[in-house]
Each structure stands twice: as C-alpha cells, then as structure tokens.
Amino acid sequence: MMKKVLEVRGKAGRHWVGNGFPVRSMFSYRSHPQVLSPFLLLDHAGPAEFAPTRMPRGVGQHPHRGFETVTIVYQGEVAHRDSTGEGGVVGPGDVQWMTAGRGIVHEEFHSPGFTAKGGTLEMVQLWVNLPAKDKMTTPAYQGIRDERIPSVQLNKGAGSVRVIAGEYKGIAGPASTFTPLNLWDVQLKADSQSQFLLPDGWGAGLAVLQGEVRVNGETKASGSELVVLTAEGQEISVEAMADTRLLLLSGEPIDEPVVGQGPFVMNSYDEIEQAFRDFQRGDFS
C-alpha cells in the first residue's frame, strides 16, 4: 500500500539566523504539529557564498531544552561548542546530533578555516522531539563523521542512501535516537526511479534539497520543497527528473502535546515558563 501525498509545501523565503546562516524553513511544528512527529522543524541553509573575513559569522550562545538538534553539512564547515564542553568542526558529509535534554547552551559559527578562506556553505538543521519521559534527560553530543555513515547503493545504479539514523535494507545508521526513526540522506541520478519502504503508521516527509522529483507517479517537487506523506501505507515511489539530493524523514509519532516558545519545546506552558526561569538562574549545563 502506497503512502499518499498530503501536500507539497512550497519554497519559503529566506531569513537569516545570526549573520552566518541564510535559511529556508521547510517546516515547523507550528505548521505541521503532528503529521511529521517526531520531527519538529527543518531549516535548509544555503547554498550561499561567503567572502573571506577575519570575524567568524554565525550564532552566539543560546539555550535549548526538550529536544535534539541535528546538523548535516554538505558544503563548508561549521564549528560548534556547548556548555557540556563538547564541540568541534562539522565538515562536508558530517553530522552533529545534539541532545539538549534538560538544558544546554551552545554556539555555532563558521569554522576558522572556512572563515579565512570563504566559499560555499550549505547545511540543514533538523529538530527532533523528545518524549515527555526524556525531555529532562542529561544533555549529550554525537559527532558523527562522514566515514562512519554507511552508504547503500540503490538498484540499477539509481543513486545511494546514506543511513544517518534508523535502518535501510538492514543497514543501521550510527546515530542513537530516543524513539524509532529513519533519517536517510538520498542522492538520485537523473531519469532514475526508486521505491522506498517505510513502516506503516509512521509519518514521513521528503525534503528536496536540490533537483526535481515526481512522487508516486504524479506529484512533482523541486529544490527546497517538502512532500508530506500519510502515516498510513508503506511504499513511496520516487522518480528523479534531474540529479537530486533529498532527505527522507520518517518516525514513530510521539502522541503528546507539543508546546514551544523560542528555543524550548516542552509539553505544557508551565514547563516553558520553568525553562525560562531555569535558564535565567543559570541552571542549564
């Protein structure tokens, strides 16, 4: 049974996050509160050109609580540092998976090398919800290098799937998750067709970062557009009409209230207010 297309979310306008990341918000929990659970938000930054400079561009220290941030870099480099002492440079193909849990403060800037040389920056940042029982878990950090991410070739030379989290055809990704989910970085060759199987009952989204596809033989989507699919059904057919890169997201829904404000996503307004109080008191890691 095919998963059906619910909508194609059109290309959003760009806005700046700090002075280093011109992003398009492909979706957020405010526009799709449950259908894409456990995923909360997806921003596509770039591709954008930056001239060499001495002053790093990016976002200074800011807090999070109640969810995880996942950064995938395609071009350029980003340097991360957080209040637990973790950090490092995230380069092309690398993934940073940060669990904010009960509270973390971090910063994200262009790396010193990229700042000095300039060049093209392209990345995505995905927010993944935590269930209520884990929202106050200890903050954690997974720095996943490109070489640790398995790549599975598609049939008939159609392309490849990098398995960041979950499984594809029995191959498991390196990321540790709190709830069952799949995060696949997919490259498709022009004029190819592929089928993907996902669990029935899991919401799914197909984020087209570049190129153009036809989903289930009828629905077209191109760069920075999001195809939202039903939870019911298992199969998705994707025809690439050009060389294409996309993220395929699917996960077991978290059937709980989602209440967010700024950098915090919890289950109630009382918990949001408590997060602001705790941060102002300096209680975050």
Secondary structure, 3 states (H helix, E strand, C coil): CECCEEEEECCCCEEEECCCEEEEEEEECCCCCCCCCCEEEEEEEEEEEECCCCCCCEEEEEEEECEEEEEEEEECCEEEEECCCCEEEECCCCEEEEECCCCEEEEEEECHHHHHHCEEEEEEEEEEECCHHHCCCCCEEEEECHHHCCEEECHHHCEEEEEEECEECCEECCCCCCCCEEEEEEEECCCEEEEEECCCCCEEEEEEEECEEEECCCEEEECCEEEEECCCCCEEEEEECCCEEEEEEEECCCCCCCEEECCEEECCHHHHHHHHHHHHCCCCC
